[in-house]
Amino acid sequence: MMERRSYEFGPFRLDANCRALFCGSVPVPLPPKVAETLVVLVQNAGQVVSKEELLRRIWPNTFIEEGSLTRTISILRKALDDGNGEEFIATLSKRGYRFTATVNGTPGTQGQSTDLLAANEEAGKVPPPAKAVQPFIERDFRLADRVCRKLNRATLDPLIIGDHLRYADNQVRSDVLVLFLHGLGLDHHDFEQVLTRLPYRGISPTLYGCEPKRRGRISLSLVDHVVILRELLRELAEVLRPTIIVLVGFSMGADMGFELLLGPTDEPGPPIDAFLSLECNLCLDTCTISQVLAGLAPEHPEVSVADLRRLSESAGSLEQWLNIHEYLVRVLRKFQGDIGVLQRAAADIVRPFRETPGFETFARWFRGARNRVQILRLVFPKDSVSVAALARLRLENLDSAILGREFPETAIRLSDRADHFELMSEKDVLRQVDELVAEVRACPAR
């Protein structure tokens, strides 16, 4: 089976046979290993290529440290910088890299190499066809006067008025709308892989001030972020007219999802049918990184070595330590040391848990959400912090029925995954969204 050997993306053309890259008609010089890395990523456009696979493909039968691959990706990113701000390569924590641009001329093998397909066919293991990959686009939601009038006037920065909120849209025609909310300091790129495979209309906004290349970041309170998200959802519901709306929130996005659901009673947003919470905070103990970021001085939010040391000391296990450092590298590189936006968001995350110790904040969220949506599912990883917090919550519910007379076994679940970020696994999220949509459709109230 032969592959096409020429690929076009953005202003670039890649001749895979010659390992040659052109911007328009101008050659872009690449070292051999960098060129080979680009070929592998482009041939697997839209899919995650693990670091192990890249090391095996680019440096076969050779012991190479991971730092060499990191440097190769850095050189490649610089070569693909055409000055328009488009990022072609996304880094997925603990998973690998993904080529995110739309590629023309990609082989009709769903990105698998011919030798892999041949091996599968020879072994009688023809893989099932993957879900179609649909391109997504980035759109802007204008923060018009009608939106800004609903923000906190006492802290409103006039520069926000008329500005835009950026969001990703997979453009799928469906009667189901799924809104994805990212974690602290992250952005809509974290849900790219899910959006490209989602069979429903998928929208993933980046919180204002958290855009990857924004200059002059303006911090907002979480309350104001929720107001903006509610207005975005209101506009989307009016334009798209979905029959089912599903909300998915990861980490801080899960906390915000609860606040979005509870909302103001005098001006409620569009009805949400199902909510998937991927590790919301349960109590102050689960606000691991947020507590440290919240402790930074708002007037001097630059991160110091001492602050980084405090974050390291907050880890309760090696796995947690690794997660913290991978997250910090990504976020600090993105915000380039100016984390005022993160500090304010982190302080807002932690505040209710400090003001009301224990599980009362979470219990208020849970009870309110259970009355607002038909299907509610909360997923937590099997790490020591979550397991311990859930055990204490179960005992408290036994004593005081803080969540209800019976502990909600069907709504609160432990994942098989022990890692916080693995809860965003494309396969798991797609499966759970499918299950929620099916449950909503089968609900007698509809």
Disulfide bonds with the S-S distance in Angstrom:
none
